[in-house]
Amino acid sequence: MTTPPKTIKLTTAQAIIRWLSNQFIEIDGEELRLCGGGFGIFGHGNVTCLGEALYEARDALPLYRGQNEQSMGFAAAGYAKQWLRQRFMFCTASAGPGTSNLLTSAALAHANRLPMLMLCGDTFLTRLPDPVLQQMENFNDPTFGVNDAFKPVSRYWDRITHPAQIIQSLPAAIATMLDPGDCGPAFLGLPQDVQGWTYDYPEVFFEKKIHRIRRLTPDASEIAEAAAALRGAKRPMIIAGGGVQYSRAVVELTSFAETHQIPVVETIAGRANLRDTHPLNIGPIGVTGSDSANAIAAEADVILAVGTRLQDFTTGSWTAFAQDAQFISINAARHDAGKHRALPVVGDAQRGLLELGAASGDYKAPDSWVARAQESRRNWVAYVADNVSYGDNRPNSYAQAIGVVNALCNPKDRVVAAAGGLPAEVTANWRTLEPGTVDVEFGFSCMGYEIAGAWGARIAQAEREPERDTIVFVGDGSYMMLNSDIYSSVLSRKKLIILVLDNGGFAVINKLQNNTGNTSFNNLLEDCPTIPEAFGVDFVAHASSMGALTETVANPAELGEAFKRAQSNDRTTVIVMKVDAYEGWTTEGHAWWEVGTPHITNDPKVKEAHVDWESSRSKQRRGV
């Protein structure tokens, strides 16, 4: 007679946390907990049951107290990026607004293909106390609530309606978060009564498990077809995306490029694949790119895209390439590999590069093509050097601040920026000192990510490189949207160096407004009709009140000295410098970007700008 498995009676919440704490992953020969802990704000929807379980596991799964649910999600995303998607954090929020505040960060994780586990309160399954506090009642479908809003922004979604369901749901959620082709956030709705219900769980369910991230081997026929196309190329180019780093394929990318002498350009997410000084690094591509990368993109006949989803900022809304250029796409995600009639190589970037390299034999790009790309790159390097320089009475600019920090930081320090004008300026002007050290959040272009994402990145960085710094570039607009994790970083002793570059509002959107012929309106503080008398925020006083060390600087030279002091500090330091809203932008290196402009207008400037903007549409590849 078969002996029944041993069981243990636990609440649903206790079982979730016990199971999570026994999941491990092997990284570089070391076993680490797969889940690094979590970020939480307690409310009635999660404090009594999930909170009780988390208290018991507080050593195995440290819980960081959040200030805002959205920023908790951003911190989890920053943590996952720093760990190259090999580890993740969970976020727990209460019911109603606590949970719905996570929607934006779930969308950010989804767009960027980042693992994040959301454990969120839900309304009572029995419905006996309905309607409860913070419940959104749907008159025609009582099962439909706020948590259903997470379905479009989650790779895995489930509502736990019985304690036994987690035996299936938890492994499925983890499998999704670790799948290179389907990676993204997982959402578990936890009804408040179900969290406390008990079940006799099999003890084997909680046994230690060591996970490994799958490396998908490309199909041999796809490799052969891609190799044939590459061997026939006269002007080949590689677009290196963020997937190169997630695959830990930087070495293989570099070797492939060197063996076949193919110029490499980088996406925003792939901005730190090659060091700045590598002779085949031709620069960042696209709307926020470089003249050098965009020049060779326009001439390339075969384009090898590795680990990139080919977003519009990379492709110049698909105007950056010749109409007849052939794409080859190595990507773990089938969805991305076949875009725009690319020859798909569905598989791991590391294995794909190795197999494609072997199948391409002794092929090398023509010397004249490589020389042309490198000459273009030298011209761009000279432009950037001038762009970041100061001391000639130019107005303070983002580029100058970037240049100051770039010259003084440690090569392994991490740089974080997001949304507004800084992603473009960092992408164009930052010189990569070490691979994998730049996090420019432009997948979802989410203002407010900067400080929160950096806090999460610093938590991860401190686990391996506590002596290094995490450096944040943030504008005044993003600072005002979400700044409370300055306080979090001080409380948790996770030091950040934060540069607040104040240009008096949403200056980059004001620039777009002006570039499309529109009058400045409602972006810069001084251009808001509803503001009788504009004034700026005292960012130093504000950051000081949250425990940060602070100082204001007048110019880039003073910024350099302040940055040196921040490096020697042991606490989060905020440095504030005003920059010009109109002058000092990086004016070169841009590709066309499709934005909607008015087809009819009473303003002749807007009409003229519309005609000029649409004049580049003829270069747009239409699905090919």
N, C-alpha and C positions, 0 to 999 in steps of 0.2 A: 504494500500500500504506500502511495506517495505521501511523504511528509509535507504538510502545508508549510508555506514559507512563514518565517517569523514576522510578526508585525509590531508596529509601534503606534500608539494612539497620539495623534497630534492635531492641533487646529490647522486649518488651511494655511494661515499666515505662518505658523511655526514651520510647517512642512516646506513652504516656499523658501524661507530663509535658510533652513537646514540644508536643503538641496543645493542652493546657490553656494553656500560656504564650502561645499565639497566638490566643486567644479574647478579643475586646474588646467593649465596649459603649459606646454614645454616651449620655452623660448631660449635659443642659444644654449641648450643643454641644462637649463635651470627650470625647475618646476615652480610656477607662480599661480596664485589664485586667479582664475579667469576673470572674476569680478573684483575690481579693486576696492569696492565699497559702494557708497551711494551718497546722494544729496537728498535731503528731505526737509519738508515743512509739514508739521503735523497739524491736523484738524480733526473734526469729529469723524471724518471718513476713513482715517487710517491710524489714528493715535492709539486706540484702545487695543486693537488686535495686532496689526502689523507692527506698531510701535513696541508692543510687549515682546514680540519675537525678535525685533532688531536689537532691543536692549540685551537680550541673552546672547546675541552674536556680535556684540559691539567690538570685540577684539579681532575677530575674523573678518568682519565686514564693517570697517569704520564708517560712521554716518556723519557727513558734513552738514551742518545746519545752514540751509539756504536763507536768502533774504527775499527771493522772488522766484517763483517756479520757472518762469521763462529762463532766467539766468542760470538756474540749476541745470536745465537742459543744455544750455550753451557750454557750461563747465564740463558736462559729461561728454559733449562733442569734442571739446579741446583735449580732454583726457584721452579719448579714443584716437584722435589724430596723433598725439604724441607717442602713443603705443603702436602706431601703424596698424590699427584695427585688430590687434592681437589680444587686447584686453578692453573691458568696458566698465562703465559705472551704471548703477540704476538710479532712477529718480522716483521718489514717492511723494505723491500729493494727495490732498484730501479730495472730497467730492466737489462737484460744482465748479466755482471759479478757480479753485486751487488747481484742479486738473486741467481746465480749459486754458489756463495760463501756459501750459506746456505745449500747446498746439504749434506755436511758432517755432519752438526749438525742435519739435518732432519733424516739422517740415524741413528745417535746416539739416538735420541728420539724414533725412530721406534724400534730399537733393545731393548731399555730399557722400552718400553711401556709407554712413557711419553707424556702428552698433551702439545702441542705447536701449536699456530696458526700463520701461515705465510701469510702475506698480501703483495703480491709482484707485482710489475709492469709488464706489458705485452705489446706486440706490438699492434698497433692500429687495432681495429676491422674493420674499413672501408678500411684499406690498402691503403688509398689515398696517404700517404707520403712514402710508402714503396719503397726501403728498408731504414729503419731508423737506427739511430745510435745504435750500439750494437745488432742489429737484426741478428740472425743466420738464413739464408735463406735455406729452404729445397726445392730443385728444383722440387720435385715430389708431395709435400704435403704442401701447404702454411699454413695450420693450425697447423703444427708440429713445435714446437720451443723449446727453452731452458727449459721453464717451464714444458714441458712434461717429462723432466728427473726426476721430483719429484714424478712421479706416483709410482715407486717401493718403495720409501721411505716415502710415506704418507699413512695414514690409510683412509684419505678422501682427494679427489682432485677434484677441479672444476675450470673452467675458466668462469668468469662472462661475458657473451656476451650481457646481457640486464639488466637494473637496477632492474627489477622485480624479477630476479632470486634469489637475496639474501633473499627474503622472504622464500624460500625453503632451500637455501644452508646454510645460517648461522645456523639455528637450527639443521640441519643435521650434520654440522661440530662440534657443541658443543656436540650433542648427542654422536658422535664418541669419542670425547676427554674425556667424562665422563663415558663411558661404561667400566666397569672393565675388560670385556673379550676382547674388541677390541680397547682399549685405545692406542692412539698414536698421531702423528702430523697430523694436517689438513692444507691443502694448498689451497689458493684461488688466482688464477691468475687474475689480475685486469688490463685489457687493458687501456691504458692511456686516450683514448677518453671516454670509458664507465665510468671511474671514475667520470668524470665531467657531464655526462648526468643526466637529472632529471627524476623523476617519482613521481606520486601522490600516496604515500604510505599510507595504512590504519593506522590511529593513534594507533589503538589497537596493532599493531605490535611492538610498542615501549613501551608498558606497562611493568612495573617492573615484572620480573619473578624470582621466587626463585627455584633454582635447588636442587635436592638431588641425591646423587649417589646411584644407584640401588644396593640392596643386593639380589643376586639370590639365592633362596632356592634350595638346592640339591634335586634330585629325590629320593623318599623314597626307591625304589628298589636298587639304586646305594649305598645308605647308608647301607642298609641291607647286601648287598654283601660284601662291604668293612669291615663292622663290623664282619662278619663271618670270614673273612680272618685274621683280627687283633686278634680276640679271640683265634685263633689257633696258634698264633706266639709264638715261643720259644725264638727268638732273635730279637725283633722288634727295629726299629730305626725310628726317625723322621728327615727328611731333611727340615729345615725351610728356605724358600726363602724370597725375597723382597716383595712378595705379601702378606705376613703376616702383614707387616707394612702398606702397602697400604690399606689393609682391616681393619686397626686398630684392629688387632686380637692378639696383643702381650700378653694381659692378658689371653685370651682364650687359646692360645698356651701353655702358662706357666701352667695354670690350668689343661689342658688336659694331659700334660707330667707328672705333679705331681700326678694326680689322678691315672693314669695308670702306673706310674713309668717307662716311656719310655725314653731312652737317646735321646738327641737332638743334631744334628750337623747343622751347618749353611753354606749356600752358601755365595758367595762374596756379593751379593746384600742383603742377609739376615744377614749380619755380626753382626748387633747390635740388634738382636731379644731378646736374653737373656743376662743378665749381666754376666760378666766373672766369678763371684763367685757362680753362681747358680749350685747346685750339679748335675743337669742333663745336664748341658752344657758341651758337650764332645769336642767341638772345631770346627774349620772350616774344611770343607771337600774338597777333590779333589786335583787338580794339585798344587794349592797354599795353601794347607790345613795343617792339622796337623797329626802326626802319630796316635794320639788317635782316631780322627774321621775316618781316613782311615782304621784303624785296625778293628773297629767294623763294618764299611761298608762292609768289605770283608767277615764278618761272618754272617751278618744279614740275616734272612730268610723272614721277611716282612718289607718293607720300605714304610713309609708314607711320601710322598712328598707334602708339603703344600706351594702353592704360588711360585713355581719355574718352569722355563722352561727347567730345566735339561740340561744346556749347557755343553760343553765338559770339561770346567775347573771344573765343579761340579762333573761330572761323571768319570773323568780320561779317557775321550774318551770312556766311557762305559767299562772300565776295573776295576773299583773300587768295583764292587759288584759280589757276587756269581752268577753263570750262572742260577741257579734255584730260585733266590730270587724273591719274588712277590712284585711288586710295587702297591701301592694305591696312587692315585694322586688327591688331592683337588685343583681345579683351576677354576677360573671364566672363563677361556678361554678353549673352547672345544679343540682347536688345541693343547694345552699343556697337557690337562688332560689325553689324551689317548696314550701318547708316550710310546713306548717299552712295549706294551701289559699290561699297567697298568690298574687296576680296576679304571675306571674314576668316580670321584665325581665332576660333573660340577656344580660349585656354589661358592658363597662367602666363603672365608676362615673362617671368624668368625662363620657364621652359620654352615658351614660344620664341623668345630671342635666341636661345641656344639652338633649337631645332631649325629655325629659319636661317641662322648663321651657317650651320653645317650644310644645309641644302643649297645655300647660295655660293658655295665653293670659294674660289679665289676672286670673286667679283670685287672690284673697287670702283668708286665713282671717279669720273675723269678729273685729272689734276686741275684743269682750268676751271671746272665748276667749284671745286673746293676752294681754290684761290680767290674766286670771285666772292664767295660767301665770307671768307675770312677778311677780305678787304672791306667789305660792307660792315662787318663786325667791328673792325678797328675804327671805322668812322663813327659808329655808334658809341663805342667806349669813350672816344674823345668828346662826343656830345654830352654824355652823362657826366664826365669829369667836369666839364664847364657848368653843367646844369646844377650840380650840387655844391659848386664853389661859392665862397662868400668873401666879404672884405672889400667889395667894390661898390658899396652903397646900394646894392639891390634890396628890394623889400624882402623881409623874411618869407621863406617858402617851405612847403613840405619837403621838397627835394633837398634843401640845405640841411634840414633836421635829419633826414635819412642819411645823408652823407656823413654828418658828424658822428652819428651812432655807429654807422658801418665801419668807420675808421677806428673806433675805440673799443668796440665790443669784442668779447672772446669769440673765436670762430665757431664754437659749439653752443653759444647762446641761442635762444629761440626768439624769433620775432613774430609778433601777432598783429594783424590789422584786419579791418573788415569794413565794407560798405563805404559810402561817401567817396571822397576824392583820394583817400590814402591807398586803397588797393591798387589803383592805377599808378600812383607815384612810387609805391614800394616795388611793384612789379617791374616798372621801367628802370628805376634807379638803384635798387639794391644789388650789391655785388655778393653773390653767394660765396661764403667762405668755407662751408662744410655742407654736404648733402643733408637734406631732411631737417633744415633749421628754420624754414620759413612757413608760416601758416597765414595765408591771405584768404579769408573767408569770402569767396565770391561765388560759391555754388548757389547760395540762396541770397547773397548780397544783403546780409542781415545786420542792420545797425543795432548796436548794443552787444554784439558778440564779443567785442574786443577784450574788455576787462574780465567778463565772466569766463570766456573761452580761455583766456590766459591763466586765470586761476586754476581751471581744470588741468591745463597743460603743465602748470607749475607743480601741481600735486603729483602728476606722472613723472615730471622731470626730477623731482626731489627723491623719487624712489630709486633712481639710477645715477643721476648726476646732480647731487645737491649743491655742488660748488658752482654750478652754472647759473645764469640768469635767464629769466623770461622777460622780454622787453615788449611793451605795448605802445603802438602808435594809435592815438584816438583823437578824433576831432571833437570840437565842442558840442556839435549836434548829437553824435553818438554818446558822448559822455552824459548829456542830459537825459537821454533815453534810458540808460541803464548803467549805474555807477556803483551800486550798493556792494558789489563784491570787492571793492577796495577794502571795505570793512571786513568782509569774509577773509580776505588774504591776510589782514593784520591779525584777526582773531585766531586763525589757524596757523599763523607763522609761516605762511607760504609767500615769501617776498616776491614782489613784482617791481619792475621799473616802468612807470607809466609816463609817457610824454603826451600831454594834452596840448594840441596845436589849435589855437582858437582863432577862427576866421570870421566870427560874428554871425554864425547861422549855418544854413545848409548851402555852402558856397558852391559845391560842385554841381548841384542841381540848378543853382542860379546860373552857372556857366552854360549848362545845357539849355536852359531857358533863353539865355541871350543868344546862343549859337543857332537857335531855331527862329530867331527874329523877334522873340517875345521880350516884353519889358520886364525888368526885375520886379518880382511880385511875390511876397509871402515866403521867401526863402531866407534872405538876409534879414536880420532883425530890423535894420534901418529901412527896409522896403515893405514893412507890414503896415497897412493902413489902420489896422486895429490897435497898433501900439503907439500911443501918443508921444512917448519919449523913451526911446530904446536905451537900455543899459546892459552891460555884460555881467556875467556871473563871476563872483570871486571864487574861482576854482581852488585856489590855495587854501582859503578858509574852509571851504566845503570839504576838501579831502583831509585837511587837518582834523576836522571834527570827527572823522572816521578812523583816526589813529595813524594816518600815514605821515611820513616825513615829507615836507613840501618846500618848494621854492619857485619863484618866478624869475625868468631870465628875459633879457631884452633882445638878444641876438644869438646867432649860431655859436659865436665864440664863447659866450657865457654858457650856452647850452652844453658845450663840450666839457667845461669845468664842472658844471652841475652833474653831468652824467658820470664823471669820474667819482664824484662824491657818492652818488647813488650806488655805484658798484661796490664801494667799501661799506655801505650801510648794511645792517642786518634786518631791516624792516622795509616794507613797501614804501617806495618813494615816488612822489608825483611832481613832475617838472612841467611848468606851464610856460608856453611861449606864444605870443600873438604872431599870426602869419597873415599875409595879404590875401584878400578874397578875390582879387582880380589879376594880380601880377604873380609871376613865378611858377605858373603851372608848366608841366612838361608838355610842350607843344608839338614835339615830333613823335614819330613812332606809331601813330594811330591808324587803324583800319576803319573802314566804314562800319557803322552800326545802324541797324534798322530800328527806327523809332517812329511812332505815329505822328505825323505833322498835318495840320489842317489843309484840306484840299480847297476850301474856300475860306476867305477871311477879308475883313475890311482893312487890315493893316498891310501896307505894301511891303514892309520889312519881313513879315511872316510869310507872305506870298513868295517873295524872292528867296527866302531861306528854304521853303518847301521845294521850289523848283531845283535849287542847288542840291538839296539833300537827295531828291529823287534821281538826280542825274547819274548817280553811281549804281542805281538798281540794275542797269544793263549787265553789270559784271556778276550778278548774283546767280549762283548755280541753283537750279530749281530741282532739288531732289536727286541730283546726280553728282 
